[in-house]
């Protein structure tokens, strides 16, 4: 590992980029070889020609691939399907991969999103996303592709949405060390509401009784055996989820629980005392979600995609349904100019209107590749206050971790009048991150321009 000791920082970064490019080229070659095995597979069938269906070329090829690469059948079929789809239906994506500008992860994102589209619509999506795909992170490309698919085939997007809603589910998976996973697939707006409600309740959760933290807040709880119990934000959210479900279950099983409180028979005592009491109503309308939609789409004049803050692009019908609910916060934009017409109001250190405009502009943390919703970010002064003004041209959303990196490391940032941030890394790399486009119909949402 010490062979690069004498290599300059910028050269190490250059070699890292070149290694990534070569990996993409090799992955492209591997897909071509897999496709070639599939093409040859029918020649390996020995069954009589008058007995079709006994064996399948894909299965034969997958078996060959699985042995060669020491992977399972399922993985081999997955790679085979990707190879055939990309080489037959996404020629420009395949070419970008062969040139080393598109990684296998990004190719999968494009392929998965276009799998159910017609060839014409798939090519439209390619044309919109490929110009910037090589400079985006996989998450950024995913947002671009989602938007492009919605724009290319709105009817198909509605059909897929309806089918997906029918597939909502909750699953339980045993884990190790006495742990397990509870996994849910829900409509985006429901999942986001649930998550934000958990975050808000967890942020106000009381410490567990008998712990040092509880003793500090209430001397009556102090005991000689109090043990410090520091809970991470993730742990508080997990505890709050159990509290909410088990509390509701206890009230359902024992009607006297609701009236008698956490100490009633049958109530889960530790869980119900672990966090703040639930609100009087957990209606999803009490959770603020930002739905950005062009007024022409809201009026039904077109089917342009909307944007659900904290999630990403949504189809026009869903955007209209959400925006029609008066308890949701609406961000209306002029589709011709991209001007934000209505952003609501939020209290924060900058004036409310200014903070709202910056959040509507940024939508996510402005660090390269970070997708943390701006609602959970700090509004940071690019040039520290009071040397820099409290103005939209000097404010940007940064999650707490990246805010600290900007403040306490050799990373540096400059902001121009359009809100573009130019970052300089400790090794001298330069990368620019742009605000999300205000117009809902650009070729793709920005991620970053890397130099």
Secondary structure as UniProt FT lines:
FT   HELIX           2..4
FT   TURN            5..6
FT   HELIX           9..41
FT   HELIX           42..44
FT   TURN            49..50
FT   TURN            52..53
FT   HELIX           57..69
FT   HELIX           73..89
FT   HELIX           91..98
FT   TURN            99..100
FT   HELIX           104..114
FT   TURN            115..116
FT   HELIX           119..133
FT   TURN            134..135
FT   HELIX           138..152
FT   HELIX           154..166
FT   STRAND          169..174
FT   TURN            177..178
FT   STRAND          180..185
FT   HELIX           188..203
FT   TURN            209..210
FT   HELIX           212..217
FT   HELIX           219..221
FT   TURN            224..225
FT   HELIX           233..253
FT   HELIX           256..260
FT   TURN            262..263
FT   TURN            265..266
FT   HELIX           269..274
FT   HELIX           284..286
FT   STRAND          290..294
FT   HELIX           295..298
FT   TURN            299..300
FT   STRAND          306..308
FT   TURN            309..311
FT   STRAND          312..314
FT   HELIX           316..324
FT   TURN            326..327
FT   STRAND          329..333
FT   TURN            335..337
FT   STRAND          340..342
FT   HELIX           352..362
FT   TURN            368..369
FT   HELIX           374..376
FT   STRAND          378..381
FT   TURN            385..387
FT   HELIX           392..394
FT   STRAND          395..398
FT   HELIX           400..408
FT   STRAND          412..415
FT   TURN            417..418
FT   STRAND          421..424
FT   TURN            426..427
FT   STRAND          430..433
FT   TURN            440..441
FT   STRAND          449..450
//
